Amino acid sequence: MDGAADKIMWFMDTCAKYNIKVLLDIHAQKGSQNGFDNSGISSNLSWTDENNFIHWPIEAGNWMGPFNLSTYEYDYIYTDEDHGINWSLDVVSKLMALYGKHPALYAFEPVNEPWWNSDYEVLKNFYRQARNIIRDVNPNVIFTFHDGFDFSASRWNDLFADDDMENVVIDTHFY
């Protein structure tokens, strides 16, 4: 990580010193969770002239698997350890091993802004597994999940059992 872990620990320590709580939020998944620059990717764009580009018609969040722009769905979901959900869960495990018991850590969001074309059942299973990893290390950390830009309550009502909502927060971004 080229010193990033040291910088994060310095930040966490500084926050603890001043009693500031930290939300650790993963913004960039391998393959991109939404196909946009806020996910660490900026290659899915097409220049329309020397000053302008488009990206909405060719968006592709490939972290779950290869997204097919012709069918507008995933060709398949990655199941190996080097891609997709399994890789992302490994990242959650590693970050929790490093920072999970730090006194400044207040909340953890395992993926920021997964896009509206996500396979929602895959996303929900990812959230359930990530929450278990987080709770196993520190049950006091708030599990925060993004709604994938699906604002309907019915989409998320079955994410966790009604009696299993402690330390769960939904993150919604209205742009």
N, C-alpha and C positions, 0 to 999 in steps of 0.2 A: 504494500500500500504506500510505499515511498514516504513514510513518515506521517501518513494520515492518522493512523491509530494513536500516535503520540499527541497529535494536535487535538483529536477528539477527547483523549483523556485529560489533556490540559484544560480544555473547555469544560468538561464535566467537573473537574476539580475546582475550577474557578466558580462555576455555578453553585457548587456545594458550599464553597466559602461564603458566598453572598446569599445563601438560601434561595437560589433560583432553581426552579424545577425544569427538567428537560423532557421534551417530546422527541424521541429518536424516530426519524421518519425516513424510510428508504425511498428515494426519488428516482432511482435509475435501476431497472431490472435488466439483466442480460437479454438482449434482443428487443428491448423497449416494451414497456407495459401499455404504451398508448401511441407510439409512433411520432411523438412530438419532441421538440427540443428540451422541454422540461423533464424528459425521461432520459436524457443523456444521448439522444440520437438526433441528428439533423440531416441525415442523408436521404430521407424520403421526401424529396422536394423536386420540383421541376421549374427551371427558370423559364419564364415567359418572355422576358427581354433582359437587357443588361442590368436592369434595376429592380425587377419584380419576380416573385416566384409564387407558386401554389403548393400547398401540401395537403389540404383537406381531401381532394379526390384520390390521393395516393397514400393516405395514411395506412400504417400497418404496425400494430403492436404484436410483435412476434415472440414475446416471452413465453407464451403457453405452447406455441408451435408455429409452423408456417401459416401465415394468414393469406388467404387467396382473395385477391381483389376482384376476381371474376365472379366468384360465388358469394363473396362477403361472409365467409366463415373459415374456420381453421381446417386445413387439409387433414391434420391429425394433431393430437396433443403429445408433446414430448413426455417420455417416460424415463429417459436416462438420467443419470446423476449430473451430467455436465450442462444441462439445459433446463429451461422451464421451471416448473414448480419445485422439483426436487433440488435444483441448484439454489433457488430462492430460499427454500426452507433451510438449507445448509448455511446460507448467509445469516438468516435469523438466528440460528443456533450459535454461530461464531460471534455475532454481535452481542448476544445475551451472555455468552461465556465471558466476553471482555467487560461489558458494562452493566449487565443485568442486576448486579447487587450494589451498584454504585449509588450512594445516597442521593445524588441529584436526579437519577432517572425516575421520571414520574409516569411516562407513557411511551408506548412503542407502536408505531404504525408500519407494518411490514411491506406495504406498497402504497405509494402515493399515486392517485389518479389512474387506476387501471381504466381502460377505455370502455365505452359503451358497447363495443363489439366483443367484449370478453365472453368466454364461455362461462356463464354465471355459476353453473354447478361446479366447474373446476375451480373458479374463484372462491366459492363458498367453502369448498373442501380445503383449499389453501389457507383460508382464514382460520378454519377450525384447527388445522394442524399447527399453524403459526401460534395461535393462542395457547395451545397446549405446551409448546416449547417455552413460551414466555412465562406461563404460569408455573411450569416445572422449575424454572430458575428463580422466579420471584413473583409469587401470587399477588403482591401488592401493586405491581406495575399495571397501569391502565392499558388495556388492549384497545387500540384505535383502528378502525377499518374505514376505508373510503367506499362510498356507495357505487362506484363505477358509473357515475352519472345517471343512475336509475333511481329516481327520487320517490318511486312508489313504495309505500310501506310493505305492500304484499311481497315484494321482491326479497325483503330481508327478514320477514317475520319468522322464517324457519331456520335462520342461521344458527341460533342457539335456543335451547329449551327456555320456556318462560321463566323457570325458576333458576336459570343459569345466566343471568345478565350482569352479575356483579363485576365491576371494573371493565365494562364494555362501553365504548363510545363510538358513534358513527360520525364520520367526517364527510361533510357535504360542501361542495363548492358550486355556488351559483355564479356563473360568469355572465 
